[in-house]
Amino acid sequence: MSAQREELSTGRSYAGRSPDERRQQRRQRLLDAGLQVFGTVGYDEATITLLCGTARVGTKAFYDEFPSREALLLAVATDIVATAAAHLEQALAAAPRDLEQRVRAGLTAYIGFLTEDVRRVRIAYREIRVAPLEAERQFASSAFAALVNEQVAELGVGDHARDNLLLALALTGGVGELLNHWTGVVEKPPVERLVAELTRLFVAALR
């Protein structure tokens, strides 16, 4: 039995690290590999062999952590979107109670985080559409729209005679389409222009 297998079976430390620590590190290597592979060659070309080679783990180790490459893609995309949403919420909390300023601050934080690494945008807004994960993508869009809807209510804008969730979903779709376009073109528009166009769209729709 190898030292690593003995460690996992007995629970003893190996190279100064516990089995849980080594497994967490292995999982993180797979997540990092997912970011690199899905974010560069894309889902269709991201074979298990390529993902394992990039992460420096065996195939068995991959399946110990993730049941499929779709599951790894979803885990990577979820982490990206959750971190972007955290940046968005922090920016909204710090912004003044002015519609345009709050919209601009939120979009700047959200889009800024995503676009500082093009792999993030590609995974969250392109590859997640390529993979058979439509239900999960729609769930994420609905969560983003719900946040927009909450902000509309808090600021006292929009049509208060009805729920503004459908409008929020439409605006969320605009964000997704623009980021998907930005990912796919060689001559990428400046991020500031993305924020400006979306801010104009949000403010016009919400007012």
N, C-alpha and C positions, 0 to 999 in steps of 0.2 A: 504494500500500500504506500502511495506517495505521501510526502509530508503534508501536502495540502489536503489530500483526502482524509488522512488520519486526523488532521486538525478539525475538519468538518464533522467527522464521525464522533470524535471524542470531546469536541468543544474546547480543545486546548489552543493556546495562542501559537501563532507561527510568525516568525520575523517580527515579533513585538506587537502584532496586531491580532485582535480577537477575530473569531469567525464572522461575527456581525459586522465588524469594521471592514474586513476584507470583502464581504458581500456588498456592502454599501459602496465601496470603491469600485467593485466590478460593475455594479449597476450604473454608477456615475460615468464610468468609461463607455458603457453602452449608450447612455443618453448623449454624451459628448460626440460619440461616433454617429448617432442619429442626426444630430445637428449638422455635422459636417457632410455626411453622405446625402441625406434627404435634401439638405440645403444647397448642394452643389450639383450632383448628378441627377437628383430627383427620385421620386418614389419608384417609378417603373424600372429604373436601372439599379435600384438599391437592393441587391441580393443579400441573403443571409450571410453568404461567404464574404462579401465585401464589408458588411457591417461588422462581422466578427473579426475580420482582419484589421479593420480600422481601430476597433476597441481592444485588440490583442486578447481576445477570449476565444474559447472553443465553442462549437455549436451547441453542445450540451449546456454550457454556462449561459448561452443566450436564452435557450428555452427554459432554463431555471428561473429567469427573470421576466421574460415576456413570451406569451403564447404564440406571437406572430410578429411580423415586421409592421403590420398595421397597428398593433398594440404599442410598439416602440414609437412609431410616428405620432400616435395620439398622445403618448406621454410627453414627448418633446414639444408638440404643438400646445398642449395644455399648459406646460411650464412657461412657454413664451407668452401666451395670451394672458395668463394669470399675472405675470410680472409686468406686462404692459398695462394691464388694468389697474394694478397697484400704483403705478406711476400716474395714471390718469386720475385716480381717486385722490391721491395726495395733491395733485395740481388743482383739482376742483375745490378741495377743502381750503386751500390757501388763496384762491382767487376771490376777487370782490363779487358782490351780488349784482353783477351786471351781465346781461345775457351774452353780449358779444365777447367781453373779456373772459368770461368763464368758458365759453365754447372754445375760444382760441387757446386758452391755457390748457384745457383738457386735451384737445387735439394735438397741440405741440408736444405734450408729454407722451401721449400714446404713440403717435406716429414717429416722434423722435427716437424713442426706445427701439421700435421695430426697424426703422431704416438705418440705424447706426451699424447694423449687421444685416446685409441683404439676405443672408440665410434665414433669418427670423421671418422676414416678410414672405419669402418663397414658401416656407413650410406652413405658416399660418394662413396664407391667403391663396396659395396655388396648389401645393402638393396635397394638402388636406382635401382638396376637391378631386384630385386625381385618384386618390385611394378610396376604397369603399367605406367612407366614413361620413356620409352625408348627414345622417341623423345627429352625429356628434357635432358636426359643423353648424347645423341649424340650432342646436342647443346653445352653443357658444354665442351665436348671433342674437338669439333671444335674450341671453343674459346681458349682453351689451346694450340691447335695445331697452331692456328694463331699467338699466342705469340711466340712460338718456331720459326715459319717461319720468323717473324720479326727479331728475334735475328740472324738467319742465314744470312739474308740480311745485317744487320748492321755490322756483323763481317766479311763479305766478304768471307764466306765459302760456301760450297755446290755447286751445279750446277747452275750457273747463266744464263745458256741458257734456263732454264725452271723454272717454279714455283716449290718450294720445299714443298708445302703444303701436298702432299700425303706422303712424307717422314716424315713430322712433325706429321701427323695423325698416321702413323705406330709407331713412337716413343712414342706418347701419349698413344697408346694402350698398349705398353710395360709397361709404368708406371702403368696403371690401372690394368693390369693382375698381376704384381708383388705385388702391394698393396692389391689386392683382395686375393692373395695367403697368404700374411703375416697376413691378418685378420683371415683367416680360420684355421691356424695351431696353435697347442698348443705351440710347441717349436719355438718361433718366432726368425728368424735370427736377428742379431744386425742391428739397423738402419743404422749404418755406412756401413755395407755390402750392404744394399739396394742401398745406394747412390753410392757406389763404382761400383757396377754392372751396374747401369743405366748410370753412367758417362761414363764408358767404352763403353757401347752401343751407347750413343749419339755421343761421340767423333769419334768412328769408322765410324758410319754412315755419319756424317756430313763432315768428312775429305775425 
